[in-house]
């Protein structure tokens, strides 16, 4: 009997040694732990993921600036702001369960603008997916970068420092300006946009300009007409260089605005103050959003 008890005890000890008293082991990825994501879902994630899939260009901007590309299993198909790092990742996927399963990720990072059905399908297929809340302000973008860095078990100090340096440059340029705040319009192929509560509206507060769309009462998801552009009579018009759409629409161009007879009375048109800004930066919520702010501020306060 004593011998049998000894054998049972030995088996239990071996089991404890294999399982361990800490987090559960997860193949070759290492330890895992549970976190609550931006959607309020408790998710089991690796402590140091090695097959990461960032969904959306801004997510790729952040992830590929934080970790070596060897830790990234796949990226999407939309251009991002880190092409050199992206080129080192061979696989490309879409935000679907079928596409993601093909690369066997140990962590998928998804912004909450991805459809609820697609996220649900990924979860049902046991894909380890972490949903984060899409930021709309510089402050929120910094918070998301810190959130993702913590998940990846890396430091975000350099990225945040680069954003702070950009913001310092923006402040210095804006402080050199005297007189009334310039009125700035953000104009895309959809019309006057970037109203109150939008990311562009937040950028305007740093650049110390009046947001034309917000001044007219447009909200974050409203699109003003050409008549609204005329009514706002902006000093400067900013247009994105490229738009990430697949509906066949054509981005607005400076030449189109300059040649439009109806716009000739608008100050920005009369004074040739329409500027093209890289849309991959200005429409980003990664660390590159402050890079776009530097470019816009340089244009706005140039003489």
Buried (B, 14 or more C-beta within 10 A) or exposed (E): EEEEEEEEEEEEEEEEEEEEEEBEEBEEBBEBEEEEBBBEEEBEBBBBBBBBBBBBBBBBBBBBBBBEBEBBBBBBEEBBBBEEBBEEBEEEBEBBBEBBBEBEBBBBBBBEEBEEEBBEBBBEEEBBBBBBBBBBBBEBBBBBBBBBBEBBEBEBEEBBEBBEEBBEBBBEBBEEBEEEBBBBBBBBBBBBBBBBBBBBBBBBEBBBBBBBBBBBEBEBEBBBEBEBBBBBBBBBBBBBBEBEEEEEEEBBBBEBBBEBEEBEEBBBBEEEBBBBBBBBBBBBBBBBBBBBBBBBBEBBBEE
